[in-house]
């Protein structure tokens, strides 16, 4: 995957990745940072690292879904804080993927940023009880892929399998 990202006049990152047919896609993936893309090499380690399989997850999600940040580090529509954090952990090919993820805006609950009218997945380690109840109320709790790369360093492998399976199902249903 090639492409670049630059800062716009407000200092916010703007992606210049190639436009895939996914731009017309009505399927979204919302990605958290801590405990998802940042985890541990071993559960007992103290050091935080880029999670195993992060690159594979990002590549797949960006190629097959509209991909959005849903993290406390990106609440106001600005990806700069997330990008700045991840620059400490990721190499440039991964950073290109990271810069391609779109921002969200929300105030109190992450669920404020989710478009419930469209098909989505939410990859997050922990939600608030209110957020879980809202997902249940809307009958989409199964759209939460709960991963914890601090306790299970290979957990993104499972998340990849889930989003790949859903993507294949969606492609078959269009035929």
ROTIVO-275170 format. One line per 2 residues: number of its first residue (from 1); their letters; for each residue x, y, z of N, C-alpha, C, CB. Coordinates in steps of 0.05 Angstrom, whole numbers, padded with zeros to 5 digits. Atoms other than C-alpha are relative to their C-alpha. Glycine has a CB too. Example, Ala and Ser with C-alpha at 12.3 -4.5 7.8 and 13.67 -1.06 7.14 Angstrom:
1	AS	00018:-00024:00000:00246:-00090:00156:00018:00024:00000:-00020:00001:00025; -00016:-00024:-00001:00273:-00021:00143:-00015:00022:00014:00009:00009:-00029
This chain:
1	XX	00017:-00023:00000:00000:00000:00000:00018:00024:00000:-00020:00000:00025; -00016:-00025:00001:00029:00067:-00020:-00018:00023:00006:00014:00003:-00027
3	XX	00015:-00024:-00007:00009:00136:-00002:00015:00016:00020:-00029:-00006:00010; -00013:-00017:-00020:00027:00193:00043:-00021:00016:00014:00021:00018:-00013
5	XX	00018:-00017:-00014:-00004:00239:00092:00015:00025:00008:-00012:-00014:00026; -00012:-00026:-00007:00009:00311:00107:-00018:00014:00020:00004:00018:-00025
7	XX	00016:-00016:-00018:-00015:00362:00157:-00014:00022:-00016:00017:00011:00023; 00014:-00022:00014:-00068:00410:00133:00006:00027:00015:-00031:-00004:-00001
9	XX	-00006:-00026:-00011:-00069:00484:00151:-00005:00002:00030:-00015:00021:-00014; 00006:00000:-00028:-00097:00468:00220:00020:-00019:00015:-00028:-00009:00005
11	XX	-00018:00018:-00012:-00040:00419:00233:-00011:-00028:00004:00009:00011:00027; 00012:00026:-00002:-00085:00359:00227:00009:-00018:-00024:-00031:00002:00001
13	XX	-00008:00018:00022:-00064:00297:00187:-00022:-00005:-00019:00010:-00026:00012; 00018:00006:00022:-00097:00287:00120:00012:-00022:-00016:-00006:00026:-00017
15	XX	-00010:00023:00014:-00089:00221:00085:00000:00005:-00030:-00016:-00025:00006; -00002:-00001:00030:-00067:00216:00012:00003:-00028:-00010:00023:00018:-00009
17	XX	-00002:00027:00009:-00074:00141:00006:-00018:-00003:-00025:-00009:-00020:00022; 00016:00005:00023:-00102:00113:-00059:-00029:-00004:00008:00010:-00023:-00016
19	XX	00029:00003:-00006:-00178:00115:-00062:-00008:-00028:-00010:-00017:00022:-00013; 00009:00027:00007:-00205:00044:-00061:-00030:00001:-00005:00006:-00020:00023
21	XX	00029:00001:00005:-00275:00024:-00082:-00014:00000:00027:-00007:-00025:-00015; 00012:-00001:-00027:-00287:00020:-00007:-00012:00027:00007:00020:-00008:00021
23	XX	00010:-00027:-00007:-00301:00095:-00007:-00030:00000:-00003:00013:00021:-00018; 00029:00001:00002:-00372:00077:-00028:-00011:-00021:00018:-00008:-00005:-00029
25	XX	00008:00022:-00018:-00375:00022:00024:-00016:00011:00023:00024:-00015:00010; 00016:-00008:-00023:-00427:00027:00078:00007:-00017:00025:-00030:-00003:-00006
27	XX	-00008:00016:-00022:-00388:-00017:00126:00024:00013:00013:00007:-00029:-00010; -00021:-00014:-00015:-00345:00013:00180:00013:-00017:00021:-00012:00025:00013
29	XX	-00014:00012:-00023:-00293:-00009:00230:00010:00023:00017:00023:-00019:-00009; -00010:-00020:-00019:-00280:00033:00292:00021:-00013:00017:-00024:00011:00018
31	XX	-00023:00012:-00013:-00212:00021:00324:00009:00016:00024:00023:-00003:-00019; -00010:-00012:-00024:-00189:00036:00395:00031:-00002:-00001:-00011:-00013:00026
33	XX	-00029:00000:00000:-00116:00048:00412:00011:-00017:00023:00011:00029:00003; -00012:00014:-00023:-00097:00026:00483:-00014:-00027:00005:-00003:00018:00025
35	XX	00011:00026:-00004:-00105:-00048:00493:-00008:-00014:-00026:-00023:00000:00018; 00007:00011:00026:-00119:-00058:00419:00026:00002:-00018:-00024:00016:-00014
37	XX	-00025:-00002:00016:-00062:-00030:00375:00025:00002:00018:-00002:00025:-00018; -00023:00000:-00019:-00018:-00018:00436:-00006:-00021:00021:00004:00028:00013
39	XX	00003:00022:-00019:-00008:-00079:00479:00026:-00007:00013:-00013:-00024:-00013; -00025:00010:-00012:00047:-00122:00509:00010:-00024:-00017:-00004:-00008:00029
41	XX	-00011:00023:00013:00095:-00172:00479:-00006:-00025:00015:00031:00003:-00003; 00007:00022:-00018:00081:-00218:00538:-00018:00013:00022:00025:-00015:00012
43	XX	00018:-00012:-00020:00025:-00208:00590:00014:00010:00025:-00020:-00021:00008; -00014:-00008:-00025:00075:-00201:00647:00019:00023:-00005:00015:-00023:00012
45	XX	-00019:-00022:00006:00117:-00148:00611:-00011:00026:00011:00005:00002:-00030; 00008:-00027:-00008:00116:-00076:00636:-00001:00018:-00024:00019:00011:00021
47	XX	-00003:-00017:00023:00134:-00046:00569:-00024:-00003:-00019:00026:-00007:-00015; 00021:-00001:00020:00079:-00025:00520:00013:00000:-00027:-00018:00025:00004
49	XX	-00010:00002:00027:00091:-00043:00447:-00023:00001:-00020:00016:-00027:-00003; 00020:00002:00021:00055:-00041:00381:-00009:-00030:00000:00011:00008:-00029
51	XX	00010:00027:-00003:00010:-00102:00385:00007:-00017:-00024:-00031:00001:00003; -00005:00019:00021:00026:-00164:00346:-00024:00000:-00019:00004:-00029:00011
53	XX	00021:00002:00021:-00014:-00168:00281:-00014:00027:-00005:-00020:-00020:00007; 00012:-00026:00004:-00029:-00093:00283:00001:00008:-00030:00014:00022:00017
55	XX	-00002:-00007:00029:-00004:-00083:00212:-00020:-00015:-00017:00029:-00005:-00010; 00019:00016:00015:-00045:-00140:00185:-00029:00009:00004:00003:-00030:00008
57	XX	00027:-00010:-00006:-00108:-00115:00220:-00005:00026:-00015:-00004:00004:00030; 00004:-00026:00013:-00099:-00045:00194:-00001:-00002:-00030:00023:00020:00008
59	XX	00001:00004:00029:-00083:-00067:00123:-00027:-00011:-00009:00022:-00019:-00009; 00025:00012:00008:-00145:-00110:00120:-00023:00019:00004:-00005:-00026:00016
61	XX	00022:-00018:-00005:-00192:-00060:00152:00000:00024:-00019:00002:00010:00029; -00001:-00023:00018:-00168:-00002:00109:-00008:-00008:-00028:00028:00013:00001
63	XX	00006:00008:00027:-00175:-00042:00046:-00029:-00009:-00004:00018:-00023:-00008; 00026:00012:00003:-00244:-00071:00061:-00023:00015:00015:00000:-00027:00009
65	XX	00019:-00014:-00016:-00279:-00022:00107:00007:00030:00001:-00002:-00011:00029; -00007:-00027:-00008:-00284:00052:00123:00010:-00002:00029:-00025:00020:-00003
67	XX	-00013:00004:-00025:-00237:00055:00182:00002:00026:00016:00029:-00012:-00004; 00001:-00023:-00017:-00245:00104:00240:00013:-00005:00027:-00029:00010:00004
69	XX	-00010:00001:-00028:-00210:00119:00306:-00023:00002:00019:00021:00022:00005; 00019:-00004:-00021:-00253:00109:00367:00015:-00004:00026:-00025:-00020:-00003
71	XX	-00018:00001:-00023:-00206:00125:00424:-00001:00027:00014:00029:-00007:-00009; 00000:-00025:-00015:-00201:00178:00478:00022:00018:-00011:00005:-00005:00029
73	XX	-00021:-00016:00011:-00139:00202:00440:-00009:00014:-00026:00025:-00017:-00006; 00010:-00012:00024:-00183:00223:00381:-00030:00004:00004:00006:-00017:-00026
75	XX	00029:-00006:-00006:-00249:00253:00407:-00010:00024:-00015:-00003:00004:00029; 00009:-00026:00010:-00250:00320:00372:00005:00002:-00030:00015:00022:00014
77	XX	-00003:-00001:00029:-00240:00301:00299:00029:00005:-00009:-00017:00022:-00011; -00028:-00005:00006:-00164:00308:00302:00016:-00025:00006:00012:00024:00017
79	XX	-00016:00025:-00003:-00119:00247:00291:00028:00005:00010:00001:-00015:-00026; -00028:-00007:-00007:-00055:00284:00310:00009:-00013:00026:00003:00030:00003
81	XX	-00009:00013:-00025:-00053:00258:00383:00006:-00030:-00004:-00020:00004:00022; -00004:00028:00005:-00061:00186:00360:00025:-00005:-00016:-00025:-00012:-00014
83	XX	-00024:00003:00018:-00009:00193:00305:00025:00005:00017:-00002:00020:-00024; -00024:-00007:-00016:00040:00226:00354:00006:-00023:00020:-00005:00026:00015
85	XX	-00005:00022:-00018:00031:00169:00404:00012:-00024:-00015:-00026:-00008:00015; -00008:00024:00014:00038:00114:00353:00027:00002:-00014:-00021:-00008:-00020
87	XX	-00027:-00004:00012:00101:00145:00321:00022:-00012:00017:00005:00029:-00006; -00020:00011:-00018:00138:00120:00382:00003:-00030:-00002:-00007:00007:00029
89	XX	00002:00029:00000:00119:00048:00368:00001:-00013:-00028:-00024:-00009:00014; 00004:00012:00027:00108:00038:00293:00021:00010:-00020:-00028:00006:-00010
91	XX	-00018:-00008:00021:00153:00038:00233:-00016:00015:-00022:00014:-00025:-00013; 00013:-00018:00019:00137:00081:00172:-00022:-00015:-00016:00021:00011:-00019
93	XX	00022:00013:00014:00097:00028:00133:-00026:-00002:00017:00008:-00028:-00009; 00023:00001:-00018:00051:00020:00193:-00011:00028:00004:00007:-00013:00027
95	XX	00009:-00027:-00004:00048:00095:00203:-00017:00010:-00024:00024:00019:00004; 00016:-00007:00023:00022:00103:00132:-00029:-00010:00003:00012:-00011:-00026
97	XX	00027:00012:-00005:-00036:00057:00151:-00014:00016:00022:00002:-00030:00008; 00011:-00015:-00023:-00047:00094:00217:-00011:00027:-00009:00021:00004:00022
99	XX	00009:-00027:00009:-00052:00161:00181:-00024:-00002:-00018:00023:00013:-00015; 00023:00003:00018:-00105:00132:00134:-00026:-00003:00016:00004:-00024:-00018
101	XX	00024:00004:-00016:-00154:00121:00192:-00012:00027:00005:00006:-00015:00026; 00014:-00026:-00002:-00207:00175:00196:-00006:00006:00030:-00026:-00001:-00016
103	XX	00007:-00008:-00028:-00223:00214:00260:-00030:-00003:00005:00009:00028:00005; 00028:-00002:-00009:-00287:00214:00300:-00002:00023:00019:-00010:-00027:00013
105	XX	00005:-00021:-00020:-00318:00266:00344:-00022:-00010:00019:-00009:00027:-00013; 00019:00007:-00021:-00353:00251:00410:00007:00013:00026:-00001:-00031:00003
107	XX	-00005:-00014:-00025:-00359:00279:00480:00003:-00018:00023:-00022:00020:00005; 00000:00016:-00024:-00376:00228:00533:00003:-00030:-00005:-00025:00005:00016
109	XX	00000:00029:00006:-00390:00159:00505:00009:-00005:-00029:-00029:-00011:00004; -00010:00007:00027:-00355:00126:00446:-00023:-00005:-00019:00019:-00024:00002
111	XX	00023:00007:00017:-00422:00103:00421:-00013:00024:-00013:-00021:-00014:00016; 00009:-00025:00013:-00438:00176:00404:00011:00002:-00028:00007:00025:00017
113	XX	-00013:-00002:00026:-00391:00169:00344:-00009:-00022:-00019:00029:00000:00004; 00007:00023:00017:-00420:00104:00317:-00025:00007:-00017:-00005:-00025:00017
115	XX	00023:-00003:00018:-00466:00108:00257:-00015:-00026:00000:00009:00008:-00030; 00016:00025:-00003:-00518:00056:00276:-00017:-00007:-00024:-00018:00002:00025
117	XX	00015:00005:00025:-00552:00062:00208:00016:-00018:-00019:-00007:00026:-00014; -00017:00016:00018:-00493:00027:00175:00012:-00024:00015:00023:00018:-00010
119	XX	-00013:00023:-00010:-00460:-00040:00185:00027:00008:00011:00002:-00023:-00022; -00026:-00008:-00012:-00400:-00035:00232:00011:-00022:00018:-00003:00026:00016
121	XX	-00013:00014:-00022:-00350:-00068:00277:00014:00020:00018:00020:-00022:-00011; -00014:-00016:-00020:-00321:-00038:00340:00021:-00017:00013:-00020:00012:00021
123	XX	-00021:00015:-00011:-00253:-00064:00360:00011:00016:00024:00023:-00006:-00021; -00007:-00015:-00025:-00241:-00044:00433:00005:-00020:00022:-00024:00019:00007
125	XX	-00006:00018:-00022:-00213:-00074:00496:-00021:00002:00022:00027:00006:00011; 00019:-00003:-00022:-00264:-00046:00544:-00019:00023:-00005:00016:00006:00027
127	XX	00021:-00021:00003:-00329:-00007:00539:-00012:00006:00028:-00022:-00009:-00020; 00015:-00007:-00024:-00367:00029:00593:-00026:-00016:00001:-00005:00031:00002
129	XX	00025:00015:-00003:-00429:-00007:00620:-00022:00013:-00016:-00008:-00002:00029; 00020:-00014:00015:-00473:00047:00589:00002:-00006:-00030:00001:00030:00005
131	XX	-00005:00006:00028:-00441:00035:00521:-00009:-00028:-00007:00030:00004:-00007; 00008:00028:00005:-00452:-00040:00527:-00030:-00002:00000:00012:-00018:00023
133	XX	00029:00001:-00001:-00525:-00029:00546:-00012:00012:-00025:-00010:00015:00025; 00010:-00012:00025:-00535:00017:00486:00003:-00019:-00024:00015:00026:-00005
135	XX	-00004:00019:00022:-00505:-00035:00439:-00021:-00023:00003:00029:-00012:00001; 00021:00020:-00004:-00552:-00087:00470:-00027:00010:-00009:-00001:-00009:00030
137	XX	00026:-00012:00006:-00612:-00041:00463:-00004:00002:-00030:-00002:00029:00012; 00001:-00002:00029:-00596:-00031:00389:00005:-00026:-00014:00020:00021:-00010
139	XX	-00003:00027:00010:-00585:-00106:00381:00026:-00003:-00017:-00024:-00009:-00016; -00025:00001:00015:-00513:-00096:00357:00024:-00006:00019:00005:00026:-00015
141	XX	-00022:00006:-00018:-00472:-00120:00417:00020:-00019:-00013:-00011:-00013:00026; -00017:00019:00014:-00445:-00175:00371:00019:00015:-00019:-00016:-00020:-00016
143	XX	-00018:-00015:00017:-00411:-00119:00331:00025:00010:00015:-00015:00024:-00011; -00023:-00007:-00016:-00363:-00106:00389:00019:-00024:00000:-00008:00007:00029
145	XX	-00021:00020:-00001:-00299:-00146:00379:00017:00008:00024:00016:-00002:-00027; -00015:-00007:-00024:-00270:-00145:00449:00027:-00014:-00001:-00016:-00009:00026
147	XX	-00027:00010:00000:-00195:-00153:00447:00016:00013:00022:00014:00005:-00028; -00017:-00012:-00021:-00142:-00142:00500:00028:-00010:-00006:-00009:-00008:00029
149	XX	-00028:00007:00007:-00071:-00143:00472:00020:00003:00022:00008:00016:-00025; -00017:00000:-00024:-00044:-00131:00541:00000:-00027:00013:-00009:00022:00020
151	XX	00002:00027:-00012:-00069:-00197:00568:00004:-00023:-00020:-00028:-00003:00013; -00003:00020:00021:-00070:-00235:00502:00013:00013:-00024:-00028:-00013:-00008
153	XX	-00014:-00014:00021:-00016:-00209:00456:-00007:-00007:-00029:00030:-00004:00003; 00008:00008:00027:-00043:-00248:00396:-00029:00005:-00006:00006:-00030:-00004
155	XX	00029:-00004:00003:-00115:-00224:00404:-00008:00013:-00026:-00010:00016:00023; 00008:-00012:00025:-00114:-00183:00340:-00003:-00021:-00022:00021:00021:-00009
157	XX	00003:00022:00020:-00107:-00248:00301:-00030:-00009:-00001:00018:-00024:00007; 00028:00007:-00001:-00177:-00266:00325:-00018:00022:-00012:-00008:-00005:00030
159	XX	00015:-00023:00012:-00203:-00196:00307:00001:-00001:-00030:00010:00027:00011; -00003:00002:00029:-00175:-00204:00237:-00018:-00021:-00012:00030:-00005:-00008
161	XX	00017:00022:00009:-00210:-00270:00229:-00030:00008:-00001:00004:-00024:00018; 00028:-00008:-00001:-00277:-00239:00249:-00006:00020:-00022:-00006:00013:00027
163	XX	00006:-00020:00021:-00272:-00178:00202:00003:-00012:-00027:00018:00024:00004; -00003:00013:00026:-00247:-00222:00145:-00025:-00017:-00006:00025:-00019:00000
165	XX	00024:00016:00004:-00306:-00269:00155:-00024:00016:-00008:-00006:-00017:00025; 00023:-00018:00006:-00356:-00212:00155:00003:00012:-00028:-00001:00022:00021
167	XX	-00005:-00012:00027:-00324:-00181:00093:-00007:-00020:-00022:00029:00010:-00002; 00007:00021:00020:-00329:-00247:00055:-00030:-00004:-00002:00014:-00027:00007
169	XX	00029:00003:00000:-00402:-00254:00076:-00013:00023:-00015:-00010:-00002:00029; 00011:-00024:00014:-00417:-00183:00052:00004:-00001:-00030:00012:00026:00012
171	XX	-00006:00002:00029:-00384:-00196:-00015:-00018:-00020:-00013:00030:-00007:-00005; 00017:00020:00011:-00424:-00259:-00026:-00029:00009:-00002:00002:-00026:00017
173	XX	00028:-00010:00000:-00490:-00225:-00008:-00005:00020:-00021:-00006:00011:00028; 00003:-00020:00021:-00477:-00172:-00061:-00004:-00014:-00027:00023:00019:-00001
175	X	00001:00014:00026:-00474:-00225:-00116:-00027:-00010:-00007:00020:-00022:-00001
